[in-house]
């Protein structure tokens, strides 16, 4: 057998051995990467998460300086979160910004934001120009923002403060069920 | 008072619903609205504003709805009715349903009373009740003051 044939044969035998070795290790020595309980799946810094509707338009985006994700609970925690909600209407697009110091989100369910929470509009002639609270919850299904804390809202020539607050971003209807105090300011002469 | 309508309007209630698309706010449960010396108590109140955000009208419902205002002469005028409409731009109060407006011992009753808070003019009608006749009582010293005016 000349040298060429012998080297081809050796190469073939070695390939078969490698294949067998790969199969062997893959079946008997499969190591499953298990993340110890309580540790985050990943941590991201200065990141943005966006969700899109069927029409391909962005519906929500969530930016934060630090994002911690726990896959086993489908749960995110944020530092300095800024949630932006986009509601498309026949008149155009209503954009709302909701920001605070801490936040958490159950993917596709709801997000809560706490500590120095401020809600502001990103479009003109918004009915509410600012809302402040200690904490607010944003339900992705109902597109409503709610809070059991005291929420103060400031609008065009009026302000209101009260508890048990809810604001429907789809049809611009706001409700207080906890002793609200509304003030309407007269036109400046 | 003359400058009541240029004061902020403050409203407390058990619940509030604001429909911004229609510039309307509804207050429900132990509603107390104050503006300067004006004070309105009701079970429910609806506030409508114009597109500039200015107060257009308040409609208050109660059992009864009450209204109180101090006049420039220091006297207090009161009213009671089932429904009360307050239209600041026209300085007008419209009382509907078992309406009574009274100041000290003088009072006017009727099914509907329209009162102008600036000119102090008052028009009462009774519709079909009491054959459409209105009942008014003026205590004598008010009559003298009336002649002096």
Interface residues (C-beta under 8 A of the other chain):
Chain A: X127 X128 X155 X156 X157 X158 X160 X162 X171 X172 X173 X174 X175 X176 X177 X179 X180 X181 X182 X183 X184 X185 X186 X187 X189
Chain B: X5 X6 X7 X8 X9 X10 X11 X12 X13 X14 X15 X16 X17 X18 X19 X20 X21 X25 X27 X47 X49 X52 X53 X54 X55
